[in-house]
Amino acid sequence: MFNFETFLAQNPWRWDRSQLDFYHIPRDITPKVQSCLKGQVLPVILGPRGCGKSTFLRVLIRALIEQAQTPVEDIFYFDLDDPWVSEFFTRPEGPVRFVKSFTSRPAYLIIDEAQRLRDLEVFLRYGADKGLKLKIVLAGSALRLTTKLPAALAHQVFYLGPLSFKEYLKWKFSRTVYPYPELKARSWSALVALQTAYGKFLSEYFEEYLIYGGYPALAWKWQEASIKKQAWLHQIYAEHLRRDLLDFLGIELRESFHRLVHLLTTQTDSLINYQALSQELQVDRQTTRKYLGILADTLLIGLVEPWGTDRPGAIRKRVKVYFNDSGLRHSVLNLFQGLDTRTDQAAVLKTFIYNQLARFWERQRIHFWQTKAGGEVDFIVESEQGLIVLASQYRSLSPLPAKRDEAGKRGWCGRALRHFIKREQPRQVVVLTKDYLDRIKDGTSFIYLPCYWLFALPEILSLE
C-alpha cells in the first residue's frame, strides 16, 4: 500500500501554493523543455546529482499551473529516490490506478530519478493500454535511462548539468549593477567593444568558475568563504558516490572504484591506458572498462574518442577522459589553488573547454587528434557546417601578424596544428588565449579568443 502522506510531502503545492514561490538560477534549456511539453514528444532531462534537476522540475510545475493554467489536481510528481515511492513503481498498475483516482482529465506525470524504474518500457506501455492520457516528464542521473525507452516513442533528451559558464555569468551579473555582456550586434567590432568593457570582469569570474565549477549550490554561495565552498563540493561528491554509484549500482569493489576516480583526476587530458589502470587497481581490464563506463553513464566523466582514426600515424583506439565539472575534480584532488600556480593548468583549462563545447554540440561530435609521434590538436568538433578546431594557448599575446602563415612561423600555433590545418582544411580554427582577441580571414577563419568568451562561441563564429 502506497503511503499517501509521502505523496503529499513530495507535492506540497497541492495544499500550499506558496511552496512554488522560490527563487532559482535560470537554466538555458527551460524554453525548449516548455515547448516540448506543448507537443507530443516526451522530454527526458539528464544530469548528475546535485545539478538542480528537482528544482528545475518544480519550475516546470509552476509554469504549468501559472502559465498553462493546468489544474493542480492534474499534476503528479514522484521522486523515486524515496524507497517507498520506488517500490510503488515496481508494478505499473499502482501508479496508473493512483492517477486515475484523482482525475479523468489528461494529466502530467513527472518522475524524478527515473533511472530507478525497473522496467520503464512496460510502465509506459501499460498506461497507454489502459487509455490513460498522460504527459510524462522523466528526469534522471544516468544515461542508461534513454536506453529503457520504447524505440517507437518520440522523445527529446535535454542535458541539465552543472551551470554552463554562460548560465553562471548570467547569474553573477544579475547580482551586480552591470548588464550581462550579450552580443546583440552581429559584428566583430561589437565583440571588441565588449572585450574592452567586460574583459576584467569576465577574467575574474572565469577563474572562480574554473576552480569551483558550476554546481548551483556553489553559485548560491558565491560570497561564502573558500573553505565552505570546498566543504559543499566534498558533500556533493560523497552523495553522488553513495547514492548513484555504490548503493544503486551495487559496486562490489568499492575501494578500487573510489581509487579509480582519484586516478582519473590525475590523468585528465591524458590517453587512458586500461592495462596500467588495471594493474594499479589490481583488477582485470574488463572491470576497469566497466567502471569507466559507469562513471560516464552517471555523467561524472566524459570519454573523448580520437578523430581521424583512418589517417596514417593517428592514435586510433585510446580515449581521453574529462570530468564533467572542474570543481568536482578539484574536490576529489582536494586541490583548490588559483590557475596561475597550478601544475595541472592544461588539464583544468581543457576540462573547461570540453564541457563548454558539450553544451553546443553532441558529445560524440567532439574529438581530439593525436599522432603516434606526439603531435596533438586539443579539440575537433564535427559541426554541421564543417570541422571546427580548437587549441589552447593560455598566455598573453602581442598583436597578431596579418597573415596566417606568418602567425604559424612566429609560434602562434604549433607544428601539429599547422600540419592539421594544411591537410584537413577545417572551416574555422579557434586558438584560446588568456586575454588576447583578434582574427585572420585568410582561407580558413583563424580566431584568437580569450578563454572566457567561449560561452558565446556559436555567436562569435558567425560574426561579420
C-alpha positions in Angstrom: 0.0 0.0 0.0 1.3 3.4 -1.0 1.7 6.0 1.7 -0.5 8.9 0.7 1.4 11.2 3.1 4.6 10.6 1.2 2.8 11.8 -2.0 1.6 14.9 -0.2 5.1 15.6 1.1 6.5 15.4 -2.4 3.7 17.5 -3.8 3.2 20.3 -1.1 1.9 22.8 -3.7 -1.4 20.8 -3.8 -2.3 22.2 -0.4 0.1 25.2 -0.2 0.8 27.2 -3.3 3.4 29.2 -1.6 5.7 26.1 -1.9 6.2 27.2 -5.5 7.3 30.7 -4.5 11.1 30.2 -4.6 14.0 31.9 -6.4 16.1 29.8 -8.8 19.0 30.2 -11.2 17.5 30.3 -14.7 18.6 27.5 -17.0 19.1 27.8 -20.7 17.0 24.6 -21.6 13.9 25.9 -19.9 12.2 27.4 -23.0 13.0 24.3 -25.0 11.5 21.9 -22.4 8.4 24.0 -22.0 7.9 24.0 -25.8 8.4 20.2 -25.7 5.6 19.9 -23.1 3.1 21.5 -25.5 3.7 18.8 -28.1 3.7 15.0 -28.3 7.3 14.5 -27.6 8.4 13.1 -24.2 11.1 15.3 -22.6 13.9 13.4 -20.8 16.1 15.5 -18.6 19.5 14.1 -17.7 22.2 15.4 -15.4 24.4 14.4 -12.5 23.2 14.5 -8.9 23.2 18.0 -7.4 22.8 19.9 -10.6 19.3 21.2 -9.9 17.0 18.7 -11.7 14.5 18.6 -8.9 14.4 22.4 -8.7 14.0 22.5 -12.5 11.1 20.2 -12.3 9.4 22.5 -9.8 10.0 25.4 -12.1 8.1 23.4 -14.8 5.3 22.6 -12.4 5.0 26.3 -11.5 4.8 27.2 -15.2 2.1 24.5 -15.8 0.0 25.9 -13.0 0.5 29.6 -13.5 1.1 30.0 -17.3 -0.6 27.0 -18.8 -3.5 27.1 -16.3 -3.2 23.4 -15.6 -5.3 22.3 -12.6 -3.0 21.3 -9.7 -5.0 18.1 -9.4 -3.7 17.0 -12.8 0.0 17.2 -11.9 1.7 14.3 -10.2 5.3 14.5 -9.1 7.2 11.4 -7.8 10.8 11.3 -6.6 12.0 7.7 -6.9 14.9 8.4 -4.6 12.4 7.6 -1.8 12.4 3.8 -1.3 8.6 3.8 -0.7 7.9 5.6 -4.0 10.4 3.4 -5.9 8.7 0.3 -4.5 5.3 1.7 -5.5 6.5 2.0 -9.1 7.7 -1.7 -9.2 4.4 -2.6 -10.9 2.7 -0.1 -13.3 -0.9 -0.8 -12.1 -0.4 1.0 -8.8 0.7 4.4 -10.1 -1.8 4.3 -13.0 -4.7 3.5 -10.7 -3.5 6.2 -8.3 -3.6 8.9 -11.0 -7.0 7.8 -12.3 -8.4 8.0 -8.8 -7.7 11.8 -8.8 -8.6 12.8 -12.3 -10.2 11.7 -15.6 -8.6 14.6 -17.5 -5.2 14.4 -19.3 -2.6 14.5 -16.5 1.1 15.3 -16.1 3.2 12.6 -14.6 6.6 13.9 -13.6 9.1 11.3 -12.5 12.4 12.3 -10.8 15.4 9.9 -10.6 13.6 7.8 -13.2 16.6 5.5 -13.8 15.4 3.7 -10.7 12.3 2.4 -12.6 12.8 -1.3 -13.0 11.0 -1.5 -16.4 10.3 1.9 -17.8 9.1 0.5 -21.2 6.5 -1.7 -19.5 5.3 1.2 -17.4 4.8 3.5 -20.4 3.0 0.9 -22.4 0.7 -0.1 -19.6 -0.5 3.5 -19.2 -1.2 3.7 -22.9 -3.0 0.4 -23.0 -5.3 1.5 -20.2 -6.3 4.6 -22.1 -4.7 7.0 -19.6 -3.9 10.3 -21.2 -0.6 11.1 -19.6 2.0 13.7 -20.5 5.2 12.2 -18.9 8.4 14.0 -18.0 11.4 11.9 -17.0 14.4 13.2 -15.1 17.4 11.1 -14.1 21.1 10.9 -13.4 22.1 8.1 -15.7 22.4 7.9 -19.5 21.0 4.4 -19.4 17.6 5.9 -18.8 17.3 6.6 -22.5 18.0 3.0 -23.4 14.9 1.9 -21.5 12.6 4.0 -23.7 10.5 2.2 -26.3 12.1 2.6 -29.7 8.9 4.0 -31.3 8.4 6.6 -28.5 9.2 10.1 -29.7 11.4 11.7 -27.0 13.9 14.5 -26.7 16.9 14.4 -24.3 17.9 17.6 -22.5 21.2 17.8 -20.6 21.0 19.7 -17.3 24.5 19.5 -15.8 26.3 22.0 -13.6 25.8 25.6 -14.7 27.5 26.3 -18.0 29.8 29.3 -17.9 27.0 31.3 -19.7 24.4 30.4 -17.1 27.0 31.2 -14.4 27.7 34.6 -15.9 24.0 35.5 -16.2 23.6 34.6 -12.5 26.7 36.6 -11.4 25.8 39.7 -13.4 22.2 39.6 -12.1 23.8 40.2 -8.7 25.6 43.4 -9.9 24.6 46.7 -11.4 26.2 45.7 -14.7 24.2 44.1 -17.6 25.1 40.7 -18.9 27.6 41.1 -21.9 25.3 39.9 -24.7 26.4 40.1 -28.3 23.4 42.0 -29.7 25.1 43.4 -32.7 26.4 40.6 -35.0 29.8 42.3 -35.8 33.4 41.8 -34.7 33.6 45.4 -33.6 30.8 44.8 -31.1 32.8 41.9 -29.6 35.9 44.1 -29.4 33.9 46.8 -27.6 32.5 44.2 -25.1 36.0 42.9 -24.5 37.2 46.4 -23.6 34.3 46.9 -21.2 34.0 43.5 -19.7 37.3 41.7 -20.0 38.4 42.3 -16.4 35.0 41.1 -15.0 35.0 38.0 -17.3 38.5 37.1 -16.4 37.7 37.3 -12.6 34.6 35.2 -12.9 36.3 32.8 -15.3 39.0 31.8 -12.7 36.4 31.5 -10.0 34.4 29.2 -12.2 37.4 27.1 -13.2 38.4 26.4 -9.6 34.9 25.8 -8.0 32.9 24.7 -11.0 29.3 25.2 -11.8 27.2 23.3 -9.3 24.2 25.5 -8.4 24.8 25.2 -4.7 28.2 26.8 -5.1 26.8 29.6 -7.2 24.3 30.4 -4.5 27.1 30.6 -2.0 29.3 32.9 -4.1 30.0 35.1 -1.1 30.9 32.2 1.2 34.5 31.6 2.3 36.6 29.2 0.2 36.6 26.6 2.9 32.8 26.4 2.9 32.7 26.0 -0.8 35.2 23.2 -0.6 33.0 21.5 2.1 30.0 21.7 -0.2 31.9 20.1 -3.1 33.1 17.3 -0.9 29.5 16.7 0.2 28.2 16.7 -3.4 30.8 14.2 -4.4 30.1 12.0 -1.4 26.3 12.0 -2.3 27.0 11.2 -5.9 29.3 8.3 -4.9 27.0 6.9 -2.3 23.5 7.2 -3.9 24.2 6.7 -7.6 27.3 4.6 -7.7 27.8 2.4 -4.7 24.2 1.9 -3.4 22.1 2.0 -6.6 24.5 0.3 -9.0 25.9 -2.1 -6.3 29.6 -1.6 -7.0 31.3 -4.6 -5.4 34.9 -3.4 -5.3 34.2 -0.1 -3.6 37.7 0.7 -2.6 39.0 0.0 -6.2 36.2 2.1 -7.7 36.9 5.1 -5.4 40.6 4.8 -6.2 39.8 4.8 -9.9 38.1 8.1 -9.6 41.2 9.5 -7.8 43.5 8.1 -10.6 41.4 9.7 -13.3 41.7 13.2 -11.7 45.5 12.9 -12.2 45.1 11.6 -15.8 42.6 14.2 -17.1 43.5 15.1 -20.7 45.8 12.1 -20.9 45.4 9.0 -23.1 43.8 6.3 -20.9 45.8 3.1 -20.6 43.5 0.4 -19.5 46.3 -2.0 -18.7 48.1 0.4 -16.5 44.9 1.4 -14.7 44.0 -2.3 -14.1 47.4 -3.0 -12.7 47.2 0.0 -10.4 43.8 -1.0 -9.2 44.6 -4.7 -9.1 41.6 -5.7 -11.1 41.2 -7.1 -14.6 40.8 -4.9 -17.7 37.1 -5.9 -18.1 36.4 -4.5 -14.6 38.3 -1.3 -15.4 36.3 -0.7 -18.6 33.1 -1.5 -16.7 33.8 1.1 -14.0 34.8 3.7 -16.5 31.6 3.1 -18.4 29.6 3.5 -15.1 31.3 6.8 -14.4 30.4 8.0 -17.9 26.9 6.6 -17.7 26.2 8.5 -14.4 27.6 11.7 -16.0 30.6 12.1 -13.7 33.1 12.0 -16.6 33.1 12.3 -20.4 35.2 10.0 -22.6 36.5 11.6 -25.8 37.4 9.5 -28.8 40.2 10.3 -31.3 39.4 11.8 -34.6 40.7 10.7 -38.0 41.4 7.1 -36.9 41.7 6.2 -40.6 44.6 8.7 -41.1 48.2 7.4 -41.2 50.0 7.7 -37.9 47.0 8.8 -35.9 46.1 7.4 -32.4 43.1 5.1 -33.1 41.8 3.2 -30.1 42.6 5.1 -26.9 40.4 7.7 -25.4 40.8 10.8 -23.1 38.8 11.5 -20.0 37.5 14.8 -18.7 35.4 15.4 -15.6 32.1 17.0 -16.2 32.8 19.7 -13.6 36.2 21.1 -12.7 35.1 21.9 -9.1 34.2 18.2 -8.5 37.5 17.1 -9.9 39.3 19.5 -7.6 37.2 18.2 -4.7 38.5 14.7 -5.3 42.0 16.0 -5.6 41.4 18.3 -2.6 43.3 21.0 -4.6 41.8 24.5 -4.9 44.8 26.7 -5.9 44.5 29.5 -8.4 45.1 28.8 -12.0 48.5 30.5 -12.3 50.1 28.5 -9.6 48.8 25.0 -10.6 50.9 22.3 -12.1 47.8 20.9 -13.9 46.8 24.1 -15.6 46.4 22.4 -19.0 44.0 19.8 -17.6 41.9 22.4 -15.8 41.6 24.5 -19.0 40.8 21.6 -21.2 38.2 20.3 -18.8 36.5 23.7 -19.1 36.8 23.8 -22.9 35.4 20.2 -23.2 32.4 20.9 -21.0 31.5 24.2 -22.8 31.7 22.6 -26.2 29.4 19.8 -25.0 26.7 22.5 -24.4 26.8 23.4 -28.1 27.4 20.1 -29.8 26.6 16.4 -29.0 29.5 14.8 -27.1 30.1 12.2 -29.8 30.9 15.1 -32.2 33.8 16.2 -30.0 37.2 14.6 -30.6 40.9 15.1 -30.2 43.6 14.4 -32.7 47.0 12.9 -31.7 49.7 11.2 -33.7 51.9 8.4 -32.6 54.8 10.8 -32.9 53.3 13.1 -30.3 51.6 15.8 -32.4 48.3 16.9 -31.0 45.3 19.1 -31.6 43.3 19.7 -28.5 39.7 19.5 -29.8 38.0 18.9 -33.1 34.2 19.4 -33.5 32.4 17.8 -36.3 29.8 20.6 -36.8 27.1 20.6 -39.5 29.0 23.4 -41.2 32.3 21.6 -41.2 35.3 21.0 -38.9 36.0 23.4 -36.1 39.4 23.1 -34.5 40.2 24.5 -31.0 43.7 24.8 -29.4 44.6 26.2 -26.0 47.4 28.7 -25.6 46.7 30.3 -22.2 49.1 33.2 -22.3 49.1 36.9 -23.1 49.9 37.6 -26.7 51.1 40.6 -28.6 49.5 42.0 -31.8 48.8 39.3 -34.4 50.6 39.2 -37.8 48.3 39.9 -40.8 48.9 36.6 -42.5 48.1 33.1 -41.1 51.4 31.7 -42.4 53.4 34.4 -40.6 51.4 33.6 -37.5 52.4 30.0 -37.6 56.1 30.8 -38.2 56.1 33.1 -35.2 54.8 30.4 -32.8 51.1 31.4 -32.8 50.2 27.8 -33.3 52.2 24.6 -33.0 53.6 22.5 -35.8 50.9 19.7 -35.4 48.1 22.3 -35.7 49.7 23.8 -38.8 50.0 20.4 -40.3 46.4 19.5 -39.5 45.1 22.8 -41.0 47.1 22.3 -44.2 45.9 18.7 -44.6 42.3 18.9 -43.5 41.3 22.5 -44.3 38.9 23.0 -41.3 36.2 25.6 -41.6 37.4 27.5 -38.6 40.3 27.5 -36.1 40.0 28.9 -32.6 43.1 29.5 -30.5 42.0 30.1 -26.9 44.2 32.6 -25.2 44.4 34.2 -21.8 43.3 37.7 -22.8 44.1 38.3 -26.5 41.4 38.9 -29.1 41.9 39.0 -32.8 41.2 37.2 -36.0 42.6 36.5 -39.5 40.4 35.8 -42.5 42.9 34.1 -44.9 41.3 30.9 -46.3 40.5 29.1 -43.0 39.0 31.5 -40.5 41.5 32.0 -37.7 40.3 33.4 -34.4 42.3 34.2 -31.3 39.8 34.3 -28.4 40.2 34.7 -24.6 39.0 31.5 -22.9 36.3 33.4 -21.0 34.5 34.2 -24.3 34.0 30.5 -25.0 30.4 30.8 -23.6 29.5 32.8 -26.8 31.4 30.6 -29.3 28.5 29.9 -31.7 27.6 33.6 -32.0 31.3 34.6 -32.4 31.9 32.1 -35.2 29.1 33.8 -37.2 30.2 37.4 -36.6 30.8 39.5 -39.7 
